[in-house]
Amino acid sequence: MAVNTPAPVPVPVPVPAADRARGIALMLGAGVCWSLGGIIVKSLTVADVWAIVFWRAFFMAAFIGVLLAALRGRAALAAVRAVGVPGLIAAACLALQIYCFILALRNTTAANTFVLMSVSPLFAALMGLLFLRERVAWPTWIAITVALAGIVIMFGEGVNGGRWIGNAFALCIPLAYACQILFIRKVRGTAPDLMPTVFLGGLIALTPALFLGGPLAVGPRDLALLALMGCVQLGLGCWLMTLAVRHLTAAEMGLLALTETVLAPFWVWLGVGEAPGAAALTGGILIIAALVLNAGLAMYAEPAEAADPATRAERARRANS
């Protein structure tokens, strides 16, 4: 996604076919929304990162805030307060990802940005191993190795093409996401409620832009694009994901989220003619193949885990705690 957000872990139990189909449609819709981030940023005439971040975060927070109020009424404020310290840390990590996303797109191609962003699940697995002593399955090790090869290839092209700074910002996004998930799991064991965290992330992101940035005025066209980015690309995308998560397994969601990675460079190529180089394509193919392999093997393993009553009960307890 344009920025990574902590989501509840789906419990791998059988769901009715209609619900699963609904979940797939919702997650594909989320991926399509997220994929619009690249073409919107590349179409802006305003160059000031502070202004872009401020208005994108403002519209995202406004959209999620209205949605929270509409869906939860008087309980909306209590839901925001309930995220606690882990939720605030998650929101701060989300705000960092918002900045890195804009800086990456300003300094490298959309293809590089979205492909490097997509390695978030693999980085999260490594963080879990290093700090929580969680076992990493052998398919994930293979996926990490293949993905790292792709990253090296893409950074090699970036050094020669002057895009290494943008690539570095793009790689900071999955690192921030992994730290976000690590802290939440270490303190609470589960992810906080997604929508209040996204709302707080928007408020945190716009605050330094408001006080440290220059004039934040933008033209009507750019303002409309930034409103589309905040409300639809990020706000609506995250909401669709929260609706999909109850119907799909974690592996299925990870696989369907690659819709963003595949479509984002296509929209940019179609809209502004930006095409990735040969090395970027090679590295990108390796990374996407690694993610598909990891998600595919996880999907194969999940039914066996779900069939075990003890495993199913523990997953359900963790997901609902």
Secondary structure, 3 states (H helix, E strand, C coil): CCCCCCCCCCCCCCCCHHHHHHHHHHHHHHHHHHHCHHHHHHHCCCCCHHHHHHHHHHHHHHHHHHHHHHHHCCHHHHHHHCCHHHHHHHHHHHHHHHHHHHHHHHHCCHHHHHHHHCCHHHHHHHHHHHHHCCCCCHHHHHHHHHHHHHHHHHHHHHHHHCCHHHHHHHHHHHHHHHHHHHHHHHHCCCCCCHHHHHHHHHHHHHHHHHHHCCCCCCCHHHHHHHHHHHHHHHHHHHHHHHHHCCCCCHHHHHHHCHHHHHHHHHHHHHHHCCCCCHHHHHHHHHHHHHHHHHHHHHHHHHHHHHHCHHHHHHHHHHHHC
